[in-house]
Amino acid sequence: MSIKLRELIRNVRACKSAAEERKVIFKENALIRTSFKQKVDSGLRHRNVAKLLYIHMLGYPTHFGQMEALKLIASNRFNEKRIGYLALMLLLDETHRVLMLVTNCLKNDLKHKNPYVVGLALCSMGNISSADIARDLANEVIKLFRSGNPYIKKKAALCAIRIIRKVPERIADFVDPAKELLATKQHCVLVSGIALIIEMLTIRKKVASKFRRLVPSLVKHLKNLLLAGYVSEFDVVGITDPFLQCKIIELLRILGIGSTKASEDMSDILAQVSINTEPSKNPGNAILYECVQTIMAIEAEDGLRHLAINILGRFLLHRDNNIRYVALNTLCGVIHRDASSIQRHKNHIVDCLKDPDVSIRRRALDLIYALVTKTNVVGLVRELVNYLSVTSGDDEFKRMLTDKIVLVTEKFSSNKLWHLNTLLSLVEIAGEVCRTTIPANAILVVGHNTDLQPYAVHRMYNTLKNKVVPSTALMKLALFLIGEYGNHLVSEKSLAQANSKRGEEKTQRFSQHSAESVLGTIQYIISRPTSDAVVKAHALNALMKLSTRLGPSASTKIKEMVKQYTSSMSVELQQRSCEYTKLLSLESEAIKKKIVATMPTPKYVKRSEGKGDMDEDEDDEDEDEGDEDDEEEDDDEEEEEEVVRRRKPKPTKKISVKERKVERKVERKAQSVLPTPQPKPSQAEATNILSSIFGEDSGGSTVNGSASPSPAPVSTPTPVVTSGPAPIKDFVMPVFDSQGIKIIFQCRTDPSKPGFYKIRAVFTNSNSAPITNFDMKVAVPPWMKKQIKPAASTTLLPNKPVYQFLQIINSSAKKPMMKVKLDFVAPNGQKVSLPPIKVTAFQ
């Protein structure tokens, strides 16, 4: 005979190993199964099923007790029926076919005289009801809305939520019963009725017009709760039923969106709740948060919006991290509505950057970036740079912080000196954490502004000399500037120019340096244990450049420093040293000066917010390649642009400088192959809209392996065209277009690398409000590999695209495919997690 439930629990807890526990469970399962087969005393059936529930909770199989649970539901005893319904909800779900056998029992119990039996049936339906059961018993549930028992009304409303989720076409049948629930005074019925209405409005927004006439009634309920005295039954730390207040305010928010009249009706009560609610306890903070959400969502007056933002400002000073994060997250979502009011709290927002919680720091950084304008950019960037200098650890956050600072300075910079100081400060402070594009941008700014060159080289030389442990990025940037503009270090005129540009940098005046001190500093950097081969290679380049900039007195010392690496173990350093030694021994100073002349600076293109790392490094290569042809293209640039304009159709978007360069190169190569003076470009070349995304130039036809610089004369015979590499193929895949979010994949394939895809995902938000916490996850089959980079931003602003880059490799003969999972917070504050989207339209 099986034991009691308490004894079973005691025996399981006394087990000292998993094997001993399994022995106890299997023995009890055998006894229970024997009892079911022999149909022993029916009074013990519910006790055996209760033990099965405990065994199921431990993770052991209990499927053999499902039919016994259905028999208990059909029993007339309440204790057996209660265990039966509990087993039904735990052992079964809506996908089990056995569930159809209980439909008749549910229908009978919904008509039972005992309200607790009716509650059991409603509770079971609300948890595991399938679409068929919901459709069959919906009318029975509607009848229970008219019951005089508040307990049954509450259960019926909660069960109705499950029904309309499974059978949305029955929403219209529940509109009038839901309205009747709001006429009662029982708080439990009001909460469940409001939850039902919110679910109906979430599934079908068109029914909002039928409930907007209830706004005065909801306002009255909320006012009674606000003005009610102490009621022990509903009091929570001095606040009357905060759960009901939050539900009412949430329903008011949904009804007030898009309705001016409803917004006006609820404005006064929202102001009263916001002013009179005590924010010292969590229930009060929850009510205030719902008020803020509602005020910012409806068509409220400016004064009411200022009140809501001030509440969020008080949240920023709270000790609880959760409340501070909620305030930052809400401010990120409403900044497009009233940015001027949020500006008053920027000091508190900047202080959140010092919080130990990384999630709060990231949210504060996103909000600060959105707050930056032309008037406050200098102050905010100074605060961010100061914070960067004192923070420690979390390299990922530091990298994100430096990226935001660079984007802000490029977007709002009007003073080149301030822009340069910011970039140099980032390299000095962040060091290895900052991306390689930051030193590159600093070089571009210096190269395009000759008046800043003396200041830049003096500042970086002093930093390199005084820094105890200089970073690799700092050493490479300083050595490059010293090599290119080292003549300013020994020039008295340049020294005066550098000191005049110091501005706010009043720490130390620059001084003139001798050639020996400059070479000594470079020698010290080369001999440092932390200097790798790349730094030493930059130092050799700088020495080669300085051979013509520091005068003949330094030539002998430079030759000795370069020559010592001719036998280096590093092949790169050995090759550079041998080549530079040969160049330094040239007798012609004119040739030597031409070789080591200042490098031409490429055109400066501002980095947009959506541009990722995948294409930045490749874009830099393209810009370097494009510079070689700049001098040749300058002469007939206007003529060729006119030819391209006549041949190509009108583009659908603005074409960048780099795309025009690629098109001109393709046309020149085509002219060198074809006998006609104006060949027609191929369709792949004319529609190559992704030529600048991944930083690669489109290939064209060649003559005998090389392109001719000018068109072939008409009188000459047609040259033989050798077969070149297959052209790069671009295509676009639509992935998702719903709920105001549109996602497309811009793909590139290279025939020389079969199965390799470079993809740029473009996210666009067509809603009037931003979408926050946006996250895209990508999964591929086992025969494929993926590499995905983080998106440029987790906030999708209205009509402003955000980009994310990824690569996939298909190493098998199977067709490539992937699944995309989207998670985000909708403009109404609701968290949305969409089912996986299958993407198979690869070409």
C-alpha positions in Angstrom: 0.0 0.0 0.0 1.3 3.4 -1.0 2.3 6.0 1.7 0.9 9.4 2.4 2.1 12.6 0.6 3.8 13.9 3.7 5.7 10.7 4.2 6.8 10.7 0.5 8.1 14.2 0.8 10.0 13.3 4.0 11.5 10.2 2.4 12.7 12.2 -0.7 14.3 14.8 1.5 16.1 12.2 3.5 17.8 10.8 0.3 21.5 11.5 0.2 22.1 10.8 -3.5 20.3 11.0 -6.8 20.2 7.2 -7.1 18.6 6.8 -3.7 16.0 9.4 -4.7 15.2 7.6 -8.0 14.8 4.4 -6.1 12.2 5.9 -3.8 10.3 7.6 -6.7 10.2 4.5 -8.8 9.0 2.4 -6.0 6.2 4.8 -5.2 5.3 5.1 -8.9 4.9 1.3 -9.1 2.6 1.3 -6.1 0.5 4.1 -7.5 0.2 2.4 -10.9 -0.9 -0.8 -9.2 -3.5 1.1 -7.2 -4.9 2.6 -10.4 -5.1 -0.8 -12.2 -6.7 -2.6 -9.2 -9.1 0.2 -8.6 -8.6 0.0 -4.9 -10.4 2.2 -2.4 -11.7 5.2 -4.5 -11.2 7.5 -1.5 -7.4 7.2 -2.0 -7.4 8.3 -5.7 -7.0 12.0 -5.0 -4.2 11.2 -2.6 -2.3 9.2 -5.3 -2.8 11.9 -7.8 -1.5 14.5 -5.4 1.7 12.4 -5.0 1.9 12.2 -8.7 1.9 16.0 -8.9 4.8 16.2 -6.4 6.7 13.6 -8.5 6.0 15.6 -11.6 7.4 18.7 -10.0 10.6 16.7 -9.3 10.9 16.1 -13.0 9.9 12.4 -13.3 7.4 11.1 -15.9 3.8 10.9 -14.7 1.9 10.5 -17.9 0.1 7.4 -16.7 -1.9 9.5 -14.2 -3.6 11.8 -16.8 -6.7 9.7 -17.2 -7.0 9.3 -13.5 -7.0 13.1 -13.2 -9.9 13.3 -15.7 -11.8 10.8 -13.5 -11.3 13.0 -10.5 -12.8 16.0 -12.4 -15.9 14.0 -13.1 -16.3 13.2 -9.4 -19.0 14.8 -7.2 -16.7 15.4 -4.3 -15.1 18.8 -4.0 -11.7 17.6 -2.6 -11.3 15.1 -5.5 -12.5 17.7 -8.1 -10.0 20.2 -6.8 -7.0 17.8 -7.1 -8.3 16.7 -10.5 -8.4 20.2 -11.9 -4.9 20.9 -10.4 -3.6 17.8 -12.1 -5.2 18.9 -15.3 -3.4 22.2 -15.3 0.0 20.7 -14.4 0.1 17.4 -16.3 -1.6 18.6 -19.5 -1.5 21.5 -21.9 -3.6 22.8 -24.7 -1.9 20.5 -27.3 -2.9 17.2 -25.7 -5.8 15.5 -27.4 -6.9 14.1 -24.1 -8.0 17.6 -23.2 -11.1 17.3 -25.5 -12.5 14.7 -23.1 -12.9 17.2 -20.3 -15.0 19.7 -22.3 -18.3 18.3 -21.1 -17.2 18.3 -17.4 -16.1 21.9 -17.8 -19.5 22.8 -19.2 -21.3 21.1 -16.3 -19.1 22.6 -13.7 -19.6 26.1 -15.1 -23.3 25.7 -14.2 -22.6 24.2 -10.8 -24.3 25.7 -7.7 -21.1 25.7 -5.7 -19.2 28.9 -6.6 -15.9 27.3 -5.8 -16.5 24.5 -8.3 -17.3 27.1 -10.9 -14.1 28.9 -9.9 -12.1 25.7 -10.5 -13.5 25.3 -13.9 -12.9 28.9 -14.9 -9.3 28.7 -13.5 -8.6 25.6 -15.6 -10.0 27.2 -18.7 -8.0 30.3 -18.2 -4.8 28.3 -18.0 -4.9 25.5 -20.5 -8.0 26.1 -22.7 -7.5 25.4 -26.4 -9.1 27.3 -29.2 -11.8 24.6 -29.6 -12.7 24.6 -25.9 -12.7 28.4 -25.8 -15.0 28.6 -28.8 -17.4 26.0 -27.4 -17.7 27.4 -23.9 -17.4 31.1 -24.6 -21.2 31.6 -24.2 -21.2 29.9 -20.8 -18.5 32.2 -19.6 -20.4 35.3 -20.8 -23.4 34.2 -18.7 -21.2 34.2 -15.6 -20.5 37.9 -16.0 -24.0 38.5 -14.8 -23.5 36.5 -11.6 -24.0 38.3 -8.3 -20.9 36.7 -6.8 -17.8 38.9 -7.2 -15.6 35.9 -6.9 -17.2 34.3 -10.0 -17.2 37.6 -11.9 -13.4 38.0 -11.3 -12.7 34.5 -12.4 -14.9 34.9 -15.5 -13.1 38.0 -16.6 -9.7 36.4 -16.3 -10.9 33.3 -18.2 -12.3 35.7 -20.9 -8.7 37.0 -21.5 -7.7 33.4 -22.5 -10.7 33.1 -24.7 -10.1 36.2 -26.7 -6.5 35.3 -27.1 -7.4 32.0 -28.6 -10.5 33.1 -30.5 -10.1 36.8 -31.4 -13.3 36.9 -33.4 -15.3 36.6 -30.2 -14.0 40.0 -28.9 -17.2 41.7 -29.9 -19.3 39.4 -27.7 -17.3 40.5 -24.6 -17.5 44.3 -25.1 -20.8 44.8 -23.3 -20.1 42.4 -20.4 -16.7 44.1 -19.9 -18.4 47.5 -19.7 -20.8 46.2 -17.0 -17.8 45.1 -14.8 -16.7 48.7 -14.5 -19.9 49.7 -12.9 -19.2 47.6 -9.8 -17.4 48.7 -6.7 -15.5 45.5 -5.8 -11.8 46.1 -6.4 -11.1 42.5 -7.5 -13.8 42.8 -10.2 -12.5 46.2 -11.4 -8.9 44.9 -11.7 -9.9 41.8 -13.7 -12.4 43.8 -15.8 -9.8 46.5 -16.7 -7.3 43.7 -17.5 -9.8 42.2 -19.9 -10.4 45.5 -21.6 -6.7 46.2 -22.0 -6.2 42.8 -23.6 -9.1 43.5 -26.0 -7.6 46.9 -27.0 -4.2 45.3 -27.4 -5.5 42.6 -29.8 -7.9 44.8 -31.7 -7.4 48.6 -31.5 -10.6 49.4 -33.3 -12.7 48.7 -30.3 -11.2 51.7 -28.5 -14.0 53.9 -29.7 -16.5 51.7 -27.8 -14.7 52.2 -24.5 -13.8 55.9 -24.7 -17.2 56.9 -23.2 -16.1 55.1 -20.1 -13.2 57.6 -19.4 -15.3 59.7 -17.0 -16.2 56.5 -15.0 -12.5 55.5 -14.9 -11.6 59.0 -13.8 -14.2 58.8 -11.0 -12.8 55.5 -9.8 -9.3 56.9 -9.7 -10.3 60.0 -7.9 -12.1 57.9 -5.2 -9.0 55.9 -4.7 -6.9 59.0 -4.4 -9.1 60.7 -1.9 -10.0 57.6 0.1 -8.8 57.5 3.6 -7.2 54.5 5.3 -8.9 51.2 4.3 -7.1 48.3 5.9 -8.4 45.9 3.3 -6.7 47.7 0.4 -3.9 49.7 2.1 -0.3 49.1 0.9 2.2 51.3 2.8 -0.2 54.1 3.0 -1.5 54.0 -0.6 -5.0 52.7 -1.4 -4.9 49.7 -3.8 -1.9 50.7 -5.9 -2.6 47.7 -8.2 -6.0 49.1 -9.2 -4.6 52.6 -9.6 -1.9 51.4 -12.0 -4.4 49.4 -14.1 -6.8 52.3 -14.4 -4.0 54.7 -15.5 -2.8 52.1 -18.0 -6.3 51.8 -19.5 -6.6 55.6 -19.6 -3.3 55.8 -21.5 -4.6 53.4 -24.2 -7.9 55.2 -24.5 -6.3 58.6 -24.6 -3.9 57.9 -27.5 -5.3 59.6 -30.6 -8.3 61.2 -28.8 -8.1 64.9 -27.8 -11.4 64.8 -25.9 -10.4 61.7 -23.8 -7.0 63.3 -23.2 -8.6 66.5 -21.8 -11.0 64.5 -19.6 -8.1 62.7 -17.9 -5.5 65.5 -17.7 -6.7 66.9 -14.3 -6.8 63.6 -12.5 -3.4 62.7 -13.8 -2.0 66.0 -12.5 -3.6 65.3 -9.1 -2.2 61.8 -8.9 1.3 63.0 -9.9 1.3 65.7 -7.2 -0.4 63.8 -4.3 1.3 60.4 -4.6 4.1 59.8 -2.2 7.3 58.7 -4.0 9.2 57.3 -1.0 7.8 53.8 -1.4 7.8 51.4 -4.4 4.0 51.4 -4.8 4.0 55.2 -5.1 6.8 55.0 -7.6 4.9 52.5 -9.7 1.9 54.8 -9.8 4.0 57.8 -10.7 5.7 55.8 -13.5 2.4 54.8 -15.0 1.3 58.5 -14.8 4.4 59.6 -16.7 3.9 57.0 -19.3 0.3 58.1 -19.8 1.1 61.8 -19.8 3.8 61.4 -22.5 1.5 59.1 -24.6 -1.7 61.2 -24.7 -2.2 64.6 -26.2 -1.4 66.4 -22.9 -0.5 70.1 -22.3 3.0 71.3 -22.1 2.8 72.0 -18.4 1.7 68.4 -17.7 4.6 67.1 -19.8 7.0 69.2 -17.8 5.6 67.7 -14.6 6.1 64.2 -15.9 9.7 64.9 -16.9 10.4 66.4 -13.5 9.1 63.2 -11.9 11.6 61.3 -14.0 14.3 63.7 -12.9 13.5 62.8 -9.3 13.7 59.2 -10.2 17.3 59.8 -11.4 18.3 60.7 -7.8 16.8 57.6 -6.3 19.0 55.0 -4.6 17.3 52.1 -6.3 19.1 51.1 -9.5 15.8 49.8 -11.0 14.1 53.1 -10.6 17.0 55.0 -12.1 17.1 52.6 -15.1 13.4 53.0 -15.6 13.8 56.8 -15.6 16.6 56.8 -18.1 14.8 54.3 -20.4 11.6 56.4 -20.3 13.6 59.6 -21.0 15.2 58.0 -24.1 11.7 57.2 -25.4 10.2 60.6 -24.9 13.1 62.9 -25.8 11.6 63.6 -29.2 8.5 65.0 -27.5 10.1 67.6 -25.1 13.9 67.8 -25.3 14.2 71.2 -23.8 12.6 70.0 -20.5 15.0 67.0 -20.3 18.0 69.4 -20.8 17.4 70.7 -17.3 18.3 67.3 -15.9 21.4 66.7 -17.9 23.7 67.0 -14.9 21.9 64.2 -13.2 22.1 62.2 -16.4 25.8 62.7 -16.7 26.2 61.6 -13.0 24.6 58.3 -14.0 27.7 57.5 -16.1 29.5 57.0 -12.8 27.1 54.3 -11.7 28.6 50.8 -11.1 25.7 49.2 -13.0 26.7 48.9 -16.7 23.1 48.9 -17.9 22.5 52.3 -16.3 25.7 53.6 -17.8 24.7 52.5 -21.3 21.3 54.0 -21.0 22.7 57.3 -19.7 25.2 57.3 -22.6 22.4 56.8 -25.2 20.4 59.6 -23.6 23.3 62.0 -23.5 24.0 61.4 -27.1 20.4 62.2 -28.0 20.6 65.4 -25.8 23.6 66.9 -27.6 22.9 70.1 -29.7 25.1 72.8 -31.2 24.7 74.9 -28.1 25.7 72.4 -25.5 28.1 70.1 -27.4 31.2 71.5 -25.9 30.1 71.2 -22.3 28.7 67.7 -22.7 31.7 66.4 -24.6 34.0 67.8 -21.9 32.0 65.9 -19.2 32.2 62.7 -21.2 36.0 63.0 -21.8 36.5 63.8 -18.1 34.5 60.7 -17.1 36.5 58.6 -19.6 39.7 59.7 -17.8 38.6 58.6 -14.4 36.7 55.4 -15.2 38.4 52.0 -15.1 37.5 48.6 -16.4 34.7 47.6 -18.8 36.6 48.1 -22.1 33.4 47.5 -24.0 31.7 50.4 -22.4 34.7 52.6 -22.9 34.7 51.8 -26.6 31.1 52.6 -26.8 31.7 55.9 -25.1 34.5 56.9 -27.4 32.4 56.1 -30.4 29.6 58.3 -29.2 32.0 61.2 -28.5 33.5 60.9 -32.0 30.0 60.9 -33.6 28.9 63.9 -31.6 32.1 65.9 -32.4 31.8 65.1 -36.2 28.1 66.0 -36.2 28.2 69.3 -34.4 31.8 70.4 -34.8 32.3 73.9 -36.2 35.7 74.6 -34.7 38.5 72.4 -36.1 40.8 73.0 -33.2 38.2 71.8 -30.7 37.5 68.8 -32.9 41.3 67.9 -33.0 41.7 68.4 -29.3 38.8 66.0 -28.6 40.2 63.3 -30.9 43.7 63.6 -29.5 42.4 63.5 -25.9 40.5 60.3 -26.8 43.7 58.7 -28.1 45.7 59.9 -25.0 43.1 58.6 -22.5 41.4 55.6 -24.1 44.6 54.2 -25.8 44.0 50.6 -26.9 40.3 50.8 -26.2 39.5 53.3 -28.9 38.9 52.1 -32.4 41.5 52.6 -35.2 39.3 55.1 -36.9 39.9 57.7 -34.2 43.6 58.2 -34.8 42.8 58.1 -38.5 40.3 60.9 -38.2 42.8 62.9 -36.2 45.4 62.5 -39.0 42.7 63.7 -41.5 41.9 66.8 -39.5 45.6 67.6 -39.1 46.3 67.0 -42.8 43.5 69.2 -44.1 44.3 72.1 -41.7 47.9 73.3 -42.1 47.6 75.8 -39.4 47.0 73.0 -36.9 50.0 70.9 -37.8 52.5 72.7 -35.5 50.1 72.4 -32.6 49.3 68.8 -33.2 52.9 67.6 -33.5 54.1 69.6 -30.5 51.2 68.2 -28.3 51.7 64.6 -29.3 55.5 64.9 -29.0 55.1 66.2 -25.4 52.5 63.5 -24.6 54.7 60.8 -26.0 57.8 62.0 -24.0 56.0 62.6 -20.7 53.7 59.5 -20.7 54.9 56.9 -18.3 53.3 54.0 -20.2 52.1 55.2 -23.6 49.6 53.0 -25.4 50.3 51.5 -28.8 47.7 53.7 -30.5 49.3 56.8 -28.9 52.8 55.8 -30.0 51.7 55.1 -33.6 49.8 58.4 -34.0 52.6 60.4 -32.4 55.3 58.7 -34.6 53.3 59.4 -37.7 52.8 63.1 -36.9 56.5 63.4 -35.9 57.5 61.8 -39.2 55.2 63.9 -41.3 55.5 67.3 -39.6 58.7 66.9 -37.5 60.2 70.0 -39.0 57.8 72.1 -36.8 59.5 70.7 -33.7 62.8 72.5 -34.5 61.3 75.7 -36.0 61.0 78.8 -33.9 58.2 80.2 -36.1 56.2 77.0 -35.8 56.6 77.1 -32.0 54.9 80.5 -31.8 52.0 79.1 -34.0 51.7 76.1 -31.7 51.5 78.1 -28.5 48.9 80.4 -30.0 46.6 77.4 -30.6 46.8 76.1 -27.1 43.6 77.9 -26.0 42.3 76.3 -22.9 45.2 73.9 -22.7 47.1 76.1 -20.2 49.0 73.3 -18.4 52.4 73.7 -20.1 53.8 75.9 -22.8 55.4 74.2 -25.8 59.2 74.6 -26.2 61.5 74.3 -29.1 63.4 71.0 -29.5 66.7 70.1 -31.0 67.1 67.4 -33.6 69.1 65.3 -31.1 66.2 65.4 -28.5 63.7 64.3 -31.2 65.9 61.4 -32.3 66.5 60.5 -28.7 62.8 60.3 -28.0 62.3 58.0 -31.0 65.2 55.8 -29.8 63.6 55.6 -26.4 60.3 54.5 -27.9 62.0 51.8 -30.0 63.9 50.4 -27.1 60.8 50.1 -24.8 59.8 46.5 -24.0 56.1 47.3 -24.7 56.9 48.5 -28.3 55.9 45.8 -30.7 57.0 45.3 -34.3 54.3 47.6 -35.7 55.4 50.5 -33.4 59.0 49.9 -34.5 58.0 49.9 -38.1 56.2 53.3 -37.6 59.4 54.5 -35.9 61.5 53.5 -38.9 59.1 55.4 -41.2 59.4 58.5 -39.0 63.2 58.3 -39.0 63.1 58.0 -42.8 60.8 61.1 -43.1 62.9 63.1 -40.6 66.1 62.5 -42.7 65.1 65.5 -44.8 63.3 67.5 -42.2 65.8 67.8 -39.3 68.8 69.0 -41.4 72.1 67.3 -42.5 73.4 67.2 -38.9 70.9 64.4 -38.0 71.5 62.2 -41.1 74.4 60.3 -39.6 72.4 59.5 -36.4 69.4 58.5 -38.4 71.5 56.1 -40.6 72.9 54.4 -37.5 69.4 54.0 -36.0 67.9 52.5 -39.2 70.8 50.3 -40.0 70.7 48.4 -36.7 67.5 46.6 -37.8 69.0 45.2 -41.1 69.6 41.9 -39.2 66.3 41.9 -37.2 64.5 38.7 -36.7 61.3 40.4 -37.9 61.1 40.2 -41.7 59.1 43.4 -41.9 61.6 45.4 -39.9 64.6 43.9 -41.7 63.1 44.7 -45.1 62.3 48.3 -44.1 65.7 48.8 -42.6 67.5 47.5 -45.7 65.4 49.6 -48.1 65.6 52.8 -46.0 69.4 52.3 -45.6 69.7 52.2 -49.4 67.5 55.3 -49.8 69.5 57.2 -47.2 72.7 56.5 -49.1 71.4 58.2 -52.3 73.5 61.2 -53.4 70.6 63.1 -55.0 68.9 65.1 -52.3 66.1 66.1 -54.7 65.1 62.5 -55.4 65.3 61.7 -51.6 63.0 64.7 -50.8 60.4 63.6 -53.3 60.4 60.0 -51.9 59.9 61.1 -48.3 57.6 64.1 -49.1 54.5 64.7 -47.0 51.8 62.2 -47.8 48.7 63.6 -49.5 45.7 63.6 -47.2 42.6 61.8 -48.5 39.3 63.4 -48.6 37.6 63.6 -45.2 34.2 61.8 -45.0 32.2 62.1 -41.8 31.3 58.8 -40.3 27.5 58.4 -39.9 25.8 56.9 -36.9 24.8 53.7 -38.7 28.2 52.9 -40.1 29.8 49.9 -38.5 33.3 48.5 -38.2 32.8 45.9 -41.0 33.1 48.5 -43.7 35.2 51.1 -42.0 38.5 49.3 -42.4 37.7 48.4 -46.0 36.6 52.0 -46.8 39.9 53.3 -45.6 41.6 51.0 -48.2 39.3 52.3 -50.9 40.1 55.9 -50.0 43.8 55.2 -50.2 43.4 53.5 -53.6 41.3 56.4 -54.8 43.9 58.9 -54.0 46.3 57.5 -56.5 44.0 58.5 -59.3 43.0 61.9 -58.0 45.5 63.8 -60.1 44.5 62.0 -63.3 40.8 62.6 -62.6 40.9 66.3 -61.8 41.4 67.4 -65.4 38.3 65.8 -66.9 36.2 65.4 -63.8 33.5 67.8 -64.9 33.3 66.3 -68.4 33.1 62.7 -67.2 30.5 63.5 -64.5 28.3 65.0 -67.3 28.8 61.8 -69.4 27.9 59.6 -66.4 24.8 61.8 -65.7 23.6 61.4 -69.3 24.1 57.6 -69.4 22.9 56.6 -66.0 19.2 56.8 -64.9 18.4 59.1 -62.1 19.5 57.5 -58.8 17.0 56.7 -56.1 19.3 58.0 -53.4 22.2 60.4 -53.0 25.4 58.9 -54.5 28.6 59.3 -52.5 31.9 60.6 -53.8 33.3 57.1 -53.5 30.6 55.6 -55.7 31.2 58.2 -58.4 34.9 57.3 -58.3 34.1 53.6 -58.8 31.8 54.4 -61.7 34.4 56.6 -63.4 37.0 53.8 -63.0 34.6 51.2 -64.5 33.9 53.5 -67.5 37.6 54.1 -68.2 38.3 50.4 -68.2 35.3 49.8 -70.4 36.5 52.5 -72.8 40.0 50.8 -73.0 38.4 47.5 -74.1 35.6 48.5 -76.5 36.3 50.1 -79.9 33.5 52.7 -79.5 34.4 56.0 -77.8 31.3 55.9 -75.5 30.5 52.3 -74.5 27.3 51.5 -72.7 27.8 50.3 -69.1 26.6 46.8 -68.2 23.6 46.4 -66.0 25.6 45.1 -63.1 27.8 48.2 -63.1 24.8 50.6 -63.6 22.8 49.2 -60.7 25.6 48.4 -58.3 24.1 50.4 -55.4 26.2 48.6 -52.8 29.6 49.6 -54.2 30.5 51.7 -51.2 29.0 49.7 -48.4 31.8 47.1 -48.0 34.6 49.2 -49.2 35.4 47.3 -52.4 35.7 48.5 -56.0 33.8 46.8 -58.7 36.0 44.9 -61.2 35.9 45.7 -64.9 37.2 44.2 -68.1 40.9 44.6 -68.9 43.1 44.4 -72.0 45.8 41.8 -71.7 45.5 42.0 -67.9 45.8 45.8 -67.5 43.6 48.8 -68.1 44.6 51.4 -70.6 44.5 55.0 -69.5 42.8 56.3 -72.7 40.2 55.0 -75.2 41.6 53.0 -78.2 41.4 54.8 -81.5 38.6 53.8 -83.9 41.1 52.9 -86.7 42.9 50.3 -84.7 41.7 46.7 -84.7 39.6 45.4 -81.8 41.9 44.3 -79.0 41.7 40.8 -77.6 39.8 40.6 -74.3 41.1 38.1 -71.8 38.6 36.6 -69.3 38.9 38.4 -66.0 37.4 37.5 -62.6 33.6 37.0 -62.3 31.9 40.2 -61.3 30.8 40.8 -57.7 27.1 40.3 -57.2 24.8 42.4 -55.1 21.2 41.8 -54.1 18.6 42.9 -51.5 16.5 40.6 -49.4 13.3 41.9 -47.6 13.2 40.3 -44.2 10.4 42.0 -42.1 7.8 44.8 -42.6 5.3 45.0 -39.8 4.4 47.1 -36.8 6.1 50.1 -38.3 9.5 48.3 -38.6 11.1 47.5 -41.9 14.2 45.3 -42.2 16.1 44.6 -45.4 19.4 42.7 -45.9 21.8 44.3 -48.5 24.0 41.4 -49.5 27.2 41.0 -51.5 28.7 37.8 -52.8 32.1 37.2 -54.4 32.3 34.3 -57.0 35.9 33.8 -55.9 34.7 32.9 -52.4 31.7 30.6 -52.9 29.2 30.6 -50.0 30.6 33.8 -48.5 28.0 36.5 -47.9 28.6 40.1 -46.6 25.3 41.5 -45.3 24.3 45.0 -44.1 21.0 44.9 -42.2 19.0 48.1 -42.5 16.4 48.8 -39.8 13.9 51.6 -40.4 11.2 52.8 -38.0 8.1 54.4 -39.7 6.3 55.0 -36.4 6.0 58.5 -35.0 7.8 57.5 -31.8 11.1 55.7 -31.3 11.5 52.0 -30.7 13.9 51.2 -27.9 15.9 48.1 -26.8 15.9 46.8 -30.3 17.8 43.6 -30.7 18.3 41.2 -33.6 19.5 37.7 -33.1 20.6 35.5 -35.9 20.8 31.7 -36.0 22.3 29.5 -38.8 22.3 25.7 -39.4 25.3 23.6 -38.3 26.8 23.6 -41.8 27.0 27.4 -41.8 29.1 29.9 -39.8 28.2 33.4 -38.8 30.0 36.5 -37.6 27.7 39.4 -36.4 28.7 42.8 -35.1 26.5 44.8 -32.7 24.1 47.4 -34.2 25.1 51.0 -34.2 22.2 51.8 -31.9 19.5 50.0 -29.9 17.1 52.9 -30.4 15.3 53.2 -33.8 14.4 56.8 -34.2 11.5 57.7 -36.6 12.6 57.5 -40.3 16.3 57.3 -39.4 17.9 54.0 -40.5 20.2 52.0 -38.2 22.7 49.5 -39.6 24.1 46.2 -38.5 26.8 44.2 -40.3 27.2 40.4 -40.4 28.9 37.8 -42.5 27.9 34.2 -43.1 29.8 31.3 -44.7 28.0 28.3 -46.3 30.6 25.5 -46.4 28.3 22.8 -47.8 26.3 22.2 -51.0 23.1 22.8 -49.1 21.1 26.0 -49.7 22.0 28.8 -47.3 19.4 29.9 -44.8 19.1 31.7 -41.5 16.6 32.6 -38.8 16.2 36.1 -37.4 14.7 36.8 -33.9 13.6 40.3 -33.1 13.0 41.8 -29.6 12.2 45.4 -28.9 10.1 47.8 -26.8 7.2 49.3 -28.8 6.3 53.0 -28.7 3.5 52.2 -26.2 6.1 50.8 -23.8 5.1 47.1 -24.4 7.9 44.6 -24.7 7.6 42.7 -28.0 9.3 39.4 -28.8 8.5 38.2 -32.3 8.7 34.5 -33.4 11.8 33.6 -35.5 11.7 34.7 -39.1 13.1 32.3 -41.7 15.3 33.9 -44.4 16.0 31.7 -47.5 16.0 34.2 -50.4 19.8 33.9 -51.0 21.1 34.2 -54.6 
